[in-house]
Amino acid sequence: MSLQNPRQMAMGYLLFLLFFASSSMLFGQRTSPDKPNFVIIFADDLGYGDLGVFGHPTIKTPNLDRMAYEGQKWTNFYVGASVCTPSRAALLTGRLPIRSGMASNTHRVLFPDSKNGLPAEEVTLAEQLKKAGYATACIGKWHLGHKKQYLPTNNGFDYYFGIPYSNDMDRLQGDEYKNYWQRPNDSIKTEHFNVPLFRNTEIVERPANQNTITTRYSDEAVSYIRKNKEGPFLVYLAHNLPHIPLFASESFLGTSRRGLYGDVVQEIDDGVGKILRALKEEGIADNTIVVFTSDNGPWLPFGLNGGSAGLLRAGKGTTWEGGMREPTIFWSPAKIKPAVISELGSTMDLFTTFSSLAGAPLPSDREIDGVDLGPTLFEERESPRKNMFYYRGTDLYAVRLNNYKAHFVTQGAYGQFGAKEKHETPLLYDLEKDPSEQFDVAEKHPEIIAKINTLVSEHQKKLVRGKDQLADRE
């Protein structure tokens, strides 16, 4: 047996280290660098002004604030509709809900006795990512159809834990709806709402215990992340709060100076902290993109039990900014540099952006409304999104083009902000200078209105409307 000299031994050891390092790069990483994990945290009825980092003075959201400081705070980010069902359809399909039929002028959302749900021919983000080898979980509120064929497990999700529609539905109390909400908060009980809690396709709890549901959702998300840490994975965590009725776990009750609404938001924030810590502990934070936003603006008629749109006008149910512009944060330590982004973005863009990052080709047989935000997220370049269409049901009420927004129709909601009014000359607001939509500049900028009219004409020529899925009830 020959003995190696010291130089040979050193060279052999160096080669071993190089091999080990290269092997670790090839085999030891828990997710492929070109296929990041995705976590979408979607609040319900959270207003633009309800987070500390978006200006609320008394609701403490340290985890979301830190997420914004370490990541990107987007100040011009929109949803596809100002109420639950169409907004969720827009996020998951990357399409305006009028295209899928998940928008209606008869009933604005799905109910426990609705006949239909998201059409099978629609392609969800989960189905897109499954093509690229992703594990997929939906945790929380679904609201795209409660029947088995419409549940998340039939729409690309491997796992589902949550409620099928809004948490104020299936109410058991005999009071009229409006009168019921005049009660003190401590007399509104979780058992008053016979909402089912599903695990996959089986009901595991009814009524769902809404006192603890926020923390349970966050814990489910953490558990799924840890089990699937080898990746890649998608976790879509859609909280059913702070939609009324408001409930918080015992350890959060009375903790916020904002009252019960603040308690609820602070419990959601605590769950965000758990998720970010789990990603760091499992060593996968650098290859995970987390986004936090809300499905629509605050439900203002409920007073202190509703949120705040901050400086934006109106709230849920309307096509004013307070109904459709949402507080949004993107976070990924190794991929996204800290910044405040004032470029346009939308929840519909998640479909296109995440598909691109996962290497999943977009469907070629349909119109996709989402754009790829990658250049803005990773390079802080100008956003490819230049416009937003504001639909109420199946009617186009307003359009934003760059800085300007034209209202063709305005209408309040839930007895607030005025009756329906059609405008012969559209109202026009410069949202860069006037995000509160207070100063109509239509007379000064007829050329802008002409450009928006052309955009609307082109949009409507190509629009194929889906069959109304929300109108039919049992």
C-alpha positions as CSV (number, residue, x, y, z in Angstrom):
1,M,0.0,0.0,0.0
2,S,1.4,3.4,-1.0
3,L,1.2,6.4,1.3
4,Q,0.3,9.8,-0.1
5,N,2.6,12.7,0.6
6,P,1.1,15.7,2.4
7,R,0.6,17.6,-0.8
8,Q,-1.4,14.7,-2.3
9,M,-3.4,14.4,0.9
10,A,-4.2,18.1,0.9
11,M,-5.2,18.0,-2.8
12,G,-7.4,15.0,-2.2
13,Y,-9.1,16.7,0.7
14,L,-9.7,19.9,-1.4
15,L,-11.2,17.8,-4.2
16,F,-13.5,16.1,-1.6
17,L,-14.7,19.5,-0.3
18,L,-15.3,20.7,-3.8
19,F,-17.3,17.5,-4.6
20,F,-19.3,17.8,-1.4
21,A,-20.1,21.4,-2.0
22,S,-21.2,20.8,-5.6
23,S,-23.2,17.8,-4.5
24,S,-24.9,19.9,-1.9
25,M,-25.8,22.5,-4.5
26,L,-27.2,19.8,-6.7
27,F,-28.9,17.6,-4.2
28,G,-29.0,19.2,-0.8
29,Q,-31.2,22.2,-1.5
30,R,-34.8,21.7,-0.4
31,T,-36.2,23.5,-3.4
32,S,-34.9,24.0,-6.9
33,P,-33.6,27.6,-7.4
34,D,-35.8,28.0,-10.5
35,K,-38.9,26.9,-8.7
36,P,-39.6,29.0,-5.6
37,N,-42.2,28.1,-3.0
38,F,-45.2,30.5,-2.9
39,V,-47.3,31.5,0.2
40,I,-50.3,33.7,-0.4
41,I,-52.0,35.2,2.7
42,F,-55.3,36.6,1.8
43,A,-57.3,38.6,4.5
44,D,-61.1,39.1,4.2
45,D,-62.5,42.7,4.3
46,L,-59.2,44.2,5.5
47,G,-59.0,47.9,4.7
48,Y,-56.2,49.8,3.1
49,G,-55.5,51.6,6.3
50,D,-55.7,48.7,8.8
51,L,-52.0,47.8,9.1
52,G,-49.4,49.7,11.1
53,V,-47.1,49.9,8.0
54,F,-50.0,51.4,6.0
55,G,-50.7,54.0,8.6
56,H,-53.0,52.7,11.3
57,P,-52.1,54.4,14.6
58,T,-53.3,51.8,17.1
59,I,-53.5,48.3,15.5
60,K,-50.1,46.7,16.1
61,T,-48.9,44.6,13.2
62,P,-45.2,44.0,14.0
63,N,-44.8,41.0,11.8
64,L,-46.4,42.5,8.7
65,D,-44.5,45.8,9.4
66,R,-41.2,43.8,9.5
67,M,-42.3,41.9,6.4
68,A,-42.8,45.2,4.6
69,Y,-39.5,46.6,5.8
70,E,-37.6,43.5,4.7
71,G,-39.6,43.2,1.5
72,Q,-41.8,45.4,-0.7
73,K,-44.8,47.5,0.2
74,W,-47.0,48.0,-2.8
75,T,-49.2,51.0,-2.6
76,N,-51.2,50.6,-5.9
77,F,-52.2,47.0,-5.8
78,Y,-55.8,46.0,-6.8
79,V,-58.2,43.1,-6.5
80,G,-60.4,41.9,-9.4
81,A,-63.7,42.8,-7.6
82,S,-64.9,44.6,-4.5
83,V,-66.7,41.5,-2.9
84,C,-65.6,38.0,-1.9
85,T,-66.5,35.5,-4.6
86,P,-65.5,37.3,-7.8
87,S,-62.3,38.7,-6.1
88,R,-61.2,35.1,-5.2
89,A,-62.0,33.9,-8.6
90,A,-59.9,36.6,-10.1
91,L,-56.9,35.8,-8.0
92,L,-57.0,32.0,-8.6
93,T,-57.6,32.2,-12.4
94,G,-55.7,35.4,-13.3
95,R,-58.9,36.5,-15.1
96,L,-61.5,39.2,-14.7
97,P,-64.4,37.3,-13.1
98,I,-66.8,38.3,-15.8
99,R,-64.9,35.9,-18.1
100,S,-65.4,32.9,-15.9
101,G,-69.0,33.8,-15.0
102,M,-68.1,34.3,-11.3
103,A,-69.6,37.8,-11.4
104,S,-73.3,38.6,-11.4
105,N,-75.8,41.4,-11.2
106,T,-78.4,39.1,-9.5
107,H,-76.3,37.9,-6.5
108,R,-72.9,39.4,-6.0
109,V,-71.5,36.3,-4.2
110,L,-72.2,32.6,-3.7
111,F,-74.5,31.5,-0.8
112,P,-75.0,28.2,1.0
113,D,-78.0,27.4,-1.3
114,S,-76.2,28.5,-4.6
115,K,-76.3,25.8,-7.3
116,N,-73.0,26.5,-9.0
117,G,-69.4,27.3,-8.4
118,L,-66.1,27.9,-10.3
119,P,-66.5,26.2,-13.7
120,A,-64.4,23.1,-14.2
121,E,-62.9,24.5,-17.4
122,E,-61.3,27.4,-15.5
123,V,-57.6,26.8,-14.8
124,T,-56.6,27.8,-11.2
125,L,-53.1,28.8,-10.0
126,A,-53.0,25.5,-8.2
127,E,-53.6,23.6,-11.4
128,Q,-51.0,25.6,-13.1
129,L,-48.4,24.9,-10.5
130,K,-49.3,21.2,-10.3
131,K,-48.0,20.9,-13.9
132,A,-44.7,22.1,-12.6
133,G,-44.5,19.6,-9.7
134,Y,-45.8,21.7,-6.9
135,A,-47.6,20.4,-3.7
136,T,-50.6,22.7,-3.2
137,A,-52.7,23.5,-0.1
138,C,-55.8,25.7,0.4
139,I,-56.3,26.8,4.0
140,G,-59.2,29.0,5.0
141,K,-62.2,30.5,3.2
142,W,-62.9,29.2,-0.3
143,H,-66.2,30.8,-1.5
144,L,-66.0,29.5,-5.0
145,G,-68.6,26.7,-4.5
146,H,-69.5,24.5,-1.5
147,K,-70.5,21.4,-3.4
148,K,-67.9,18.6,-3.7
149,Q,-67.2,19.2,-7.4
150,Y,-66.4,22.9,-6.7
151,L,-64.2,22.4,-3.6
152,P,-60.4,23.1,-3.7
153,T,-59.5,19.4,-4.0
154,N,-61.3,19.4,-7.4
155,N,-59.5,22.6,-8.4
156,G,-55.8,21.7,-8.2
157,F,-55.3,21.7,-4.4
158,D,-53.9,18.5,-2.8
159,Y,-55.2,19.6,0.6
160,Y,-58.0,21.7,2.0
161,F,-58.8,22.9,5.5
162,G,-61.3,25.6,5.8
163,I,-64.8,26.9,5.4
164,P,-66.6,26.9,2.1
165,Y,-68.2,30.4,2.2
166,S,-68.4,33.5,4.4
167,N,-68.4,33.2,8.1
168,D,-71.7,35.2,8.6
169,M,-73.7,32.6,6.5
170,D,-75.8,29.7,7.8
171,R,-76.9,31.9,10.7
172,L,-79.2,30.1,13.2
173,Q,-80.5,33.1,15.2
174,G,-84.0,34.2,14.5
175,D,-83.4,38.0,14.4
176,E,-83.5,39.8,11.1
177,Y,-80.0,40.2,9.6
178,K,-79.8,43.9,10.2
179,N,-81.1,43.7,13.8
180,Y,-78.8,40.9,14.7
181,W,-75.7,43.1,14.2
182,Q,-77.0,45.7,16.7
183,R,-76.2,43.3,19.5
184,P,-73.1,43.8,21.7
185,N,-70.1,41.9,20.5
186,D,-70.1,39.5,23.6
187,S,-73.6,38.4,22.7
188,I,-72.6,37.4,19.1
189,K,-71.5,33.7,19.5
190,T,-69.7,31.4,17.1
191,E,-72.4,28.8,17.6
192,H,-74.9,31.2,16.1
193,F,-73.4,30.4,12.6
194,N,-73.7,26.8,11.4
195,V,-70.7,27.2,9.1
196,P,-69.0,23.8,8.3
197,L,-65.3,23.3,8.6
198,F,-63.9,21.0,5.9
199,R,-60.8,18.8,5.8
200,N,-60.5,17.9,2.2
201,T,-64.0,16.9,1.2
202,E,-65.3,15.9,4.7
203,I,-66.9,18.1,7.3
204,V,-64.9,17.8,10.5
205,E,-66.6,20.5,12.6
206,R,-70.0,22.2,12.5
207,P,-70.5,24.8,13.5
208,A,-66.8,25.8,13.0
209,N,-65.3,27.2,16.2
210,Q,-64.5,30.7,14.9
211,N,-63.0,31.8,18.3
212,T,-59.9,29.8,17.5
213,I,-60.1,29.5,13.7
214,T,-57.5,32.2,12.8
215,T,-54.7,30.6,14.8
216,R,-55.7,27.1,13.6
217,Y,-55.4,28.3,10.0
218,S,-52.0,29.7,10.6
219,D,-50.9,26.5,12.4
220,E,-52.2,24.4,9.5
221,A,-50.1,26.5,7.1
222,V,-47.0,26.1,9.2
223,S,-47.6,22.3,9.4
224,Y,-48.0,22.0,5.7
225,I,-44.8,24.1,5.1
226,R,-42.8,21.8,7.4
227,K,-44.1,18.6,5.8
228,N,-43.4,19.9,2.3
229,K,-40.2,21.7,3.0
230,E,-38.4,19.8,0.3
231,G,-40.7,21.8,-2.1
232,P,-41.8,23.2,-4.3
233,F,-45.1,24.1,-2.7
234,L,-48.0,26.6,-2.9
235,V,-49.9,27.6,0.3
236,Y,-53.0,29.7,-0.3
237,L,-54.0,30.8,3.2
238,A,-57.3,32.7,2.9
239,H,-58.5,34.0,6.3
240,N,-62.2,34.4,6.8
241,L,-61.6,37.4,9.1
242,P,-61.8,40.4,9.7
243,H,-65.1,39.8,7.9
244,I,-67.9,40.0,10.4
245,P,-68.7,38.3,12.7
246,L,-65.5,39.0,14.5
247,F,-63.9,36.4,16.8
248,A,-60.5,36.2,18.4
249,S,-58.7,33.6,20.4
250,E,-58.7,34.1,24.2
251,S,-55.0,35.2,24.2
252,F,-55.8,38.0,21.8
253,L,-59.1,39.3,23.2
254,G,-58.6,42.8,24.6
255,T,-55.1,43.2,23.4
256,S,-55.7,46.0,20.9
257,R,-56.5,49.6,21.6
258,R,-58.6,49.4,18.4
259,G,-61.1,47.0,20.1
260,L,-62.2,43.6,18.8
261,Y,-61.4,44.5,15.2
262,G,-57.9,45.2,16.2
263,D,-57.7,42.0,18.2
264,V,-58.6,40.1,15.1
265,V,-56.0,41.8,12.9
266,Q,-53.3,41.3,15.5
267,E,-54.1,37.6,15.6
268,I,-53.7,37.4,11.8
269,D,-50.4,39.3,12.2
270,D,-49.2,36.8,14.8
271,G,-49.9,34.0,12.3
272,V,-47.8,35.8,9.6
273,G,-45.0,35.8,12.1
274,K,-45.3,32.1,12.7
275,I,-45.2,31.4,9.0
276,L,-42.1,33.6,8.4
277,R,-40.3,32.0,11.3
278,A,-41.1,28.5,10.0
279,L,-39.7,29.3,6.6
280,K,-36.5,30.6,8.2
281,E,-36.2,27.6,10.6
282,E,-36.5,25.2,7.8
283,G,-33.9,27.0,5.7
284,I,-36.3,27.8,2.8
285,A,-37.0,31.5,3.3
286,D,-34.6,32.5,0.6
287,N,-36.4,30.4,-1.9
288,T,-40.0,31.3,-0.9
289,I,-42.1,34.2,-2.0
290,V,-44.7,35.4,0.5
291,V,-47.4,37.9,-0.4
292,F,-50.0,39.4,1.9
293,T,-53.1,41.2,0.7
294,S,-56.9,41.3,1.1
295,D,-59.9,40.3,-1.0
296,N,-61.6,43.7,-0.9
297,G,-61.9,46.8,1.2
298,P,-63.5,47.3,4.6
299,W,-67.2,46.6,5.3
300,L,-67.9,50.1,6.5
301,P,-71.6,49.9,7.6
302,F,-70.5,47.8,10.6
303,G,-68.9,50.8,12.3
304,L,-66.2,49.9,14.8
305,N,-66.5,46.2,13.7
306,G,-65.5,47.2,10.2
307,G,-62.1,48.4,9.0
308,S,-60.7,51.6,7.5
309,A,-59.8,52.4,3.9
310,G,-57.4,55.1,5.2
311,L,-57.2,58.0,2.8
312,L,-59.1,56.1,0.1
313,R,-62.8,56.7,-0.7
314,A,-65.6,54.3,0.3
315,G,-65.1,50.6,0.9
316,K,-66.3,47.1,0.2
317,G,-68.9,46.7,-2.6
318,T,-67.9,49.9,-4.4
319,T,-65.6,50.7,-7.3
320,W,-64.2,53.6,-5.5
321,E,-60.5,53.1,-4.5
322,G,-61.4,52.0,-1.0
323,G,-63.3,49.0,-2.4
324,M,-60.6,47.6,-4.6
325,R,-57.1,49.0,-3.7
326,E,-55.6,46.8,-1.0
327,P,-52.6,46.9,1.4
328,T,-50.1,44.5,-0.2
329,I,-46.6,43.2,0.9
330,F,-44.2,40.9,-1.0
331,W,-41.4,39.2,0.9
332,S,-38.5,37.0,-0.1
333,P,-35.2,37.7,1.6
334,A,-32.8,36.5,-1.2
335,K,-35.0,37.5,-4.1
336,I,-36.8,40.8,-3.3
337,K,-35.0,43.9,-2.2
338,P,-36.6,46.2,0.3
339,A,-38.6,49.0,-1.5
340,V,-41.8,50.9,-1.6
341,I,-43.4,50.2,-5.0
342,S,-45.9,52.7,-6.4
343,E,-46.3,50.8,-9.7
344,L,-49.6,49.1,-10.6
345,G,-50.2,45.5,-9.7
346,S,-53.2,43.2,-9.2
347,T,-54.0,39.9,-7.5
348,M,-54.6,38.6,-11.1
349,D,-50.9,39.1,-11.7
350,L,-50.0,36.4,-9.2
351,F,-51.3,33.8,-11.6
352,T,-49.0,35.0,-14.4
353,T,-46.0,35.9,-12.3
354,F,-45.9,32.6,-10.3
355,S,-46.6,30.6,-13.4
356,S,-43.5,32.2,-15.0
357,L,-41.3,31.6,-12.0
358,A,-42.4,28.0,-11.9
359,G,-41.9,27.4,-15.6
360,A,-45.6,26.6,-16.2
361,P,-46.7,27.9,-19.6
362,L,-49.9,30.0,-19.5
363,P,-53.1,28.5,-21.0
364,S,-53.2,29.5,-24.7
365,D,-57.0,29.0,-25.2
366,R,-58.3,31.9,-23.1
367,E,-57.7,35.5,-22.3
368,I,-55.4,35.9,-19.2
369,D,-55.7,39.3,-17.5
370,G,-52.7,38.9,-15.3
371,V,-49.3,40.3,-16.2
372,D,-45.8,39.1,-15.1
373,L,-44.7,41.4,-12.3
374,G,-41.2,39.8,-12.1
375,P,-39.3,42.8,-13.6
376,T,-40.8,45.1,-10.9
377,L,-40.5,42.6,-8.0
378,F,-36.9,41.6,-8.6
379,E,-35.4,44.6,-10.5
380,E,-37.7,47.5,-9.4
381,R,-38.4,48.2,-13.1
382,E,-41.6,49.8,-14.4
383,S,-44.6,47.5,-14.0
384,P,-46.0,46.0,-17.2
385,R,-49.5,46.7,-15.8
386,K,-50.8,49.9,-17.1
387,N,-54.5,49.7,-16.5
388,M,-57.2,48.3,-14.3
389,F,-60.9,47.5,-15.1
390,Y,-63.3,48.1,-12.2
391,Y,-66.3,45.8,-12.6
392,R,-69.3,45.8,-10.4
393,G,-71.1,42.5,-11.2
394,T,-71.0,42.3,-14.9
395,D,-71.0,46.0,-15.6
396,L,-67.9,48.1,-16.1
397,Y,-68.0,51.1,-13.8
398,A,-64.5,52.6,-14.0
399,V,-61.1,52.2,-15.7
400,R,-57.7,53.3,-14.5
401,L,-55.1,54.1,-17.2
402,N,-51.7,54.9,-15.8
403,N,-52.3,57.7,-13.2
404,Y,-55.9,58.5,-14.2
405,K,-59.1,56.8,-13.3
406,A,-62.4,57.5,-15.1
407,H,-65.7,56.6,-13.5
408,F,-68.5,55.9,-16.0
409,V,-70.9,54.8,-13.3
410,T,-70.7,55.5,-9.5
411,Q,-72.7,53.7,-6.9
412,G,-72.5,53.3,-3.2
413,A,-73.0,50.1,-1.3
414,Y,-74.9,48.9,1.8
415,G,-76.8,52.2,2.1
416,Q,-73.7,54.4,2.0
417,F,-71.9,56.6,-0.6
418,G,-74.9,57.5,-2.8
419,A,-77.3,56.0,-5.3
420,K,-76.3,54.7,-8.8
421,E,-75.4,57.4,-11.2
422,K,-74.4,57.2,-14.8
423,H,-72.0,60.0,-15.9
424,E,-72.4,61.3,-19.5
425,T,-69.0,62.8,-19.1
426,P,-66.9,60.4,-16.9
427,L,-65.6,61.6,-13.6
428,L,-61.8,61.7,-13.9
429,Y,-59.3,61.6,-11.0
430,D,-55.5,61.8,-11.0
431,L,-54.8,59.1,-8.5
432,E,-51.1,60.0,-8.1
433,K,-52.1,63.4,-6.8
434,D,-55.6,62.6,-5.5
435,P,-55.9,59.1,-4.2
436,S,-59.0,60.1,-2.2
437,E,-60.8,60.8,-5.5
438,Q,-62.0,64.3,-4.4
439,F,-61.1,66.5,-7.4
440,D,-62.7,65.8,-10.8
441,V,-60.3,66.9,-13.6
442,A,-62.3,65.7,-16.6
443,E,-62.7,69.2,-18.0
444,K,-58.9,69.7,-18.0
445,H,-58.1,66.4,-19.7
446,P,-60.5,65.4,-22.5
447,E,-57.6,63.7,-24.2
448,I,-57.2,61.3,-21.3
449,I,-60.9,60.4,-21.4
450,A,-60.6,59.8,-25.1
451,K,-57.7,57.4,-24.5
452,I,-59.6,55.5,-21.8
453,N,-62.7,55.3,-24.1
454,T,-60.5,53.7,-26.8
455,L,-59.1,51.3,-24.2
456,V,-62.7,50.4,-23.1
457,S,-63.8,49.9,-26.7
458,E,-60.9,47.5,-27.5
459,H,-61.6,45.6,-24.3
460,Q,-65.3,45.1,-24.9
461,K,-64.7,44.0,-28.6
462,K,-62.7,41.0,-27.4
463,L,-64.7,40.3,-24.2
464,V,-66.2,36.8,-24.0
465,R,-68.6,36.7,-21.0
466,G,-68.9,33.5,-19.1
467,K,-72.3,32.1,-18.1
468,D,-73.5,33.6,-14.8
469,Q,-72.6,31.1,-12.1
470,L,-73.9,33.1,-9.1
471,A,-77.6,33.7,-10.1
472,D,-79.0,30.3,-9.6
473,R,-80.2,29.3,-6.0
474,E,-81.7,26.0,-4.9
